[in-house]
Amino acid sequence: MVISQSLRDNPRLDRWLRFEPDRTVRVATGKVELGQGILTALAQIAAEELDLRVDQIRIMSGDSVEGPGEGYTASSWSVEHSGSAIRAVSAEVRALALARAALRLNAAPEELSVLEGEFLRDGTATGLDYWHVAPDIDLSAEATGAVAPKPVAEHRIVGRDIPRLDLAAKLTGSGFIQDIDMPGMLHARTLRQPGRGATLLLLDKDAIRRAAGDGVLIVRRENFVALAGEDETAVRKAATAAAGAAVWDRPRRLGPEQAGAGWIATQPSHDRHIGDPMPESDGGRVSMRFSRPFLSHGSIAPSCALALWQDGLLSVWSHAQGMHPLRANIAATLRLPVEKVACHHAQGAGCYGHNGADDAALDAALVAMELPGKPIRLCWSREEEFGYEPLSSAMAVEVHASVGTDGRPVGWTTEIWSAAHGQRPGVGGAYLLAADALETPPPERKPFDIPEERGGGATRNAIPLYDIAAKGIDFHLVHDVPVRTSSLRGLGATLNVFAIEGLMDELSARAGEDPLAYRLSLLTDPRARAVLERVGDMARWSERDPGGAGRGTGIALARYKNASAYAAIVAAVEVGEAVRVTDVWCAVDAGLVINPDGVANQVEGNMIQAISWALIEESRFGEDGVASLDWQTYPVIRFRDIPEIRVELVDASAHDPLGVGECAGGPAAAAIGNAVAHALGTRIRDMPMTRERIIEALMRGS
């Protein structure tokens, strides 16, 4: 059995699993719940291997003191990495427990079975269970990986729809970090430093007190300022007043033109070529250029954190995506020994990517250290979340195909201009926002993006899945951009797949062939072919109308990172005053599926988010910074605009589980782009595909 990286990093069994006195099993994971249903899936995996009910499993998630360190919850790796570790540990502990029970019963282990934690001998209860033999098991030992997990044919919990374990609390108003209330807790808000290097020259504290009253405390450390007090409303008033009572030297200045992909593509860059050189061919070369703007995470609730500095220990509760990295980053920033910081995950109102959660945690920690013994609840404002969270970089992508005489590509290069997508704190020199405001700001970071062996950042999914003899990437990493950029769901994959699949449609048209048949002619991967053929059947592709007159249907395919789940998507659109997606069909191969309903929910949500990116979302800049600071200036898709969605999971249970949370975003956007081109007879190459861009493209006749 192959041992996952998570298990190699955390080899002790007791880091993962512990028998509790209440006759449950505590299973720990370093991955956290972001709305993807991962804790339910991990509980199913453990219950399956241990022969327990799901309600006998207690998941401990994201605890930097007791739990395993698994980095960030990102890149659709939770089931692949944490799930495989929990599967291996649970199988091994079950075998150890059976061996101990067999000794007590003077039986051979193969004579025994387990039912809901009880040992049976030839189907008869023995009076022994896991909790009787647990004291005899050395869980401080390291996992060997020598015990094979159950074969798929014996699964009774994995592969079933299990209701999400986290939903009940969320639906009743107690499931989010914003709901936590501690005795003696103070509320806090920040006065945000307006850009790196800005210096606070003057703060009129009297003006703040006149607006909010004397009950609000003003906390300042160099250029970091926060307002704290028992009355949250008064604290909010103080934060609003502080913005007008502060005088800054060298605040950040932006221009509207800097928000576009065109501006990104004109900036100095660090260039490198990856893969094969582009060959020449008798059929010539076809090239197309695509773009997307800066994007916000659009988190439903602004970032929030709690912190307590007491007895030399800094405890932090955060909805960030990695508690061990957060602990290390806070300790380094505050120059504390790492063992003096404890970070605990509390669920937030959603974000797939690096929003303001980590930064809010440091903000809360800074206030807590100035007010020892007081729990601090620090919540960002909506404007702060939109204006200061890291954005997903604007990108320009030019795809080049060298075409043979049969109309098929023999060479392919994806050329990318983008800022980094991998600036999570502690990665590549990136750091927490408030560190810029302290006495010794961190040095400028060096150009860095996620390497291709970890899926890539801007280059993610830039290599087509199709059978093309020579495939390469020309990557122009732009470092000097005026805002922080980092990870948003799918990273560069969304635009890369949008571009690749757009050119594939154009090549099929040049060859005079159907887009689905053309793609199949370039695919030998049987799993890729299976999802493509299945979605064609689902959408009755063979009956597709000729398009035009404002109605169209498009198809697209990708395998996320060319290593995780496969997704093939067909989208139908109507183009009138704006683009309206009416129907979406999706076929997914995620390998062994732990919770089918959970996977379908993830795919549906990913496609809905991709529709919003493709048609609506765009961050805008003004002189003072990000100008799209609310839901009016940064609109997202509404419930009324969500199409009919059909998802089918192709049976691939003979294969290992594949990450599924980000597999549908790129092909969904691409299928919409191809459907719009089918409807109009003109391709819209820039996201979002707004009314203005469509009119411009039609007038240009491109």
C-alpha positions, 0 to 999 in steps of 0.5 A, a space after each residue: 500500500 502506498 503511504 500518502 504524503 500526509 501520513 509520511 509527515 504525521 506517521 504516529 497513529 495517535 496523531 490521527 486516531 484515539 478511542 474516547 471514553 464515551 465509546 466514540 473514536 476521535 479521528 483527526 485531520 489537518 484539512 478543514 471544512 470550507 463547505 465542501 463536505 469533507 469532514 463527512 467524507 472523512 468520517 465515512 472513510 474512518 467508519 468504513 475501515 473501522 466497522 463503525 457507524 458514522 455517528 460513532 466517529 468524532 472528527 477533530 479538524 484543523 487543530 495545530 496542537 493535537 491534530 496532524 499538520 497537512 498544510 493548507 486545505 487546497 488543490 482538491 487534495 483532501 480526500 486524496 491526501 487526508 482521506 488516504 491517510 485516515 483509511 490506512 490508519 483506520 485499517 491498521 488500528 482495526 487489525 491491531 485491535 483484532 489481534 489484541 481481541 484474539 489474544 484475549 479470546 484465545 482465537 485466531 484473528 480471522 475468526 473474528 469480525 467487527 460490528 459497530 465496534 464490537 467483536 464477533 466470533 463466528 457471528 456471535 457477540 463476544 462481550 469485547 469491543 474496541 474500548 476494552 482492548 484500546 489500552 493494550 494498543 500502542 497508538 504512539 507507534 508509527 503507521 506501517 502501511 502494511 494493512 490493506 484497506 477493505 476492497 470496494 466490494 465490501 463497502 457499506 458506508 463509502 459510496 453512500 449518500 450521508 447527510 453533511 455533518 456540519 449543516 444542522 448547526 449552520 442552519 440553526 445559527 451556531 455553525 460559523 466562527 461569527 457565532 462564537 461568543 466567549 465570556 468577557 469578549 471584546 469586539 474589534 475592528 481595524 483602521 487599515 493601512 492604505 497600502 504597503 509603506 503607508 505611514 500614519 502621521 496623525 490619528 485624531 483620537 478625540 474625534 473617534 471618541 466623540 463618534 463612538 463614546 469613551 467605551 472604545 479602546 484604541 489599540 496602536 502598534 506602529 502603523 497598525 490601529 484597531 478599535 475594541 470594546 464590549 459594544 460591537 455597534 460602538 466599535 463599528 462607529 469608531 472604525 468608521 470615524 477612524 478612517 476620517 480621523 487618520 492622516 497617512 503619508 504615501 497611501 497606495 494609488 491605483 489607476 482603473 487601467 491596472 485592473 485589466 488583463 491588457 495592463 498585466 500583459 504589458 508589464 515586465 515579467 520573469 519568463 520561462 518555457 515549460 515542455 516542448 518547443 512548438 513544431 512547424 507543420 504543413 497546416 500552418 499555425 492558429 492562435 487566439 488570445 483570451 483574458 479575464 480580470 482580477 476576481 474577488 473571492 466574494 465570501 458570503 461573510 467578511 473574515 473573522 477571528 478570535 484570539 486570547 493572550 493569556 498565561 504566555 499562550 496565544 490562542 487563535 480561532 480562525 476559518 483560514 485553510 491551514 492551522 499549522 501554517 497559520 500558527 507558524 506565520 503568526 509566531 514568526 510575525 510576532 516573534 513568539 516561539 511556535 509552541 506559544 501559539 495555538 491555532 484552532 479551526 472554526 468554520 466560516 461562511 465559505 471561501 475556496 481560496 485565500 481570502 482575508 481569513 489568515 490576515 484577520 487572525 493576525 489582526 485579532 492576535 495583535 489586539 489580544 496581545 495588547 489587551 491580555 486576558 480578554 478574548 478578542 473577536 475581530 471582524 472585517 467589514 464588507 468593504 475591507 474584505 473586498 478592498 484588502 483580501 488577496 485577489 485572483 490575478 487578471 490573466 491573458 492567455 494566448 493559445 497557439 496550435 500548429 496544425 497538420 494537414 488533417 486539421 489536427 494539432 501536432 503542436 501546442 503552446 499555451 502562453 500566459 501572462 499573470 501575477 502569482 496565484 500562490 501567495 499564501 502566507 509562508 509560501 514563496 516569501 508571502 506574509 500576513 497583511 498586518 505585518 506590513 504595518 509593524 515596526 519592521 515590515 517584511 522584505 519585498 517577496 521574490 517572484 514565485 508561483 506554485 510549481 508545476 509538480 504541485 499542480 501549477 498556479 497560473 500554469 494550472 491546466 495549461 497543458 491540453 489533455 488531448 493527444 498532441 505530439 508536442 505540448 508546452 507553456 510560455 509563462 510570463 510571471 508578472 511580479 509588480 502588480 498594485 494589489 496582493 494576488 493569491 489563490 482562488 478556486 481553480 487558480 489559472 485553470 479557469 482561463 487556461 481551459 477556457 482558452 484551450 477549449 475555445 481554440 479546440 472548437 475553432 479547430 474543429 470548425 476549420 476541419 469541418 467536424 463536429 466539436 464532440 467528434 473532433 475531441 474524441 479523435 484526439 483522445 486515447 485516455 479511456 476515462 476522458 473519452 467516457 465522460 465526454 461520450 456520457 455528457 454527449 448522451 446526457 445533452 443529446 448532443 447528436 440532436 444539437 441545432 445549427 446554432 445562431 439566432 441567439 441560441 447555442 450549445 457548447 461543450 468542453 472537457 478537462 481533467 483538473 491539474 491533468 491529475 485529479 477528477 475528469 469533467 466534461 460539460 455541455 452548456 446551453 445559452 440564450 443571448 439577448 440583452 445578456 447571456 443567460 445559461 439555461 441548461 448545464 449537463 456534466 459527467 464526472 469521473 472522480 474515481 472511487 466516490 466517498 459520498 455521491 451527493 457530496 460530490 454532486 453538490 461540489 460539482 454543481 457549486 463549482 459550475 454555478 461559480 464558474 457561470 458567475 465568473 464567465 458572465 458577471 464578476 470583475 474587480 475594478 480599481 479606483 485612485 484609492 484602491 479597489 473600487 468594487 467594495 460591495 455587492 452592487 459594484 461586485 455583483 455575483 450570480 443570483 438564484 434567479 439566474 441559476 440554470 437547470 443543472 444535471 450531474 452524473 458520476 461515471 462509475 470508476 470505483 475501481 480507481 483511487 479517489 480523485 479530487 473533485 472540488 475544482 474540476 468543473 470550473 474551467 470546463 463550465 466556463 469554456 462550455 459557456 464560451 463555446 455556447 455563446 460562440 455557437 449562438 452568435 457566430 462570433 467568439 467572445 474571448 474576454 471574461 466576463 462576457 458582458 453585454 458591452 463586450 458582446 456588442 464590441 465583439 460583434 462590431 469588430 466581427 472577430 
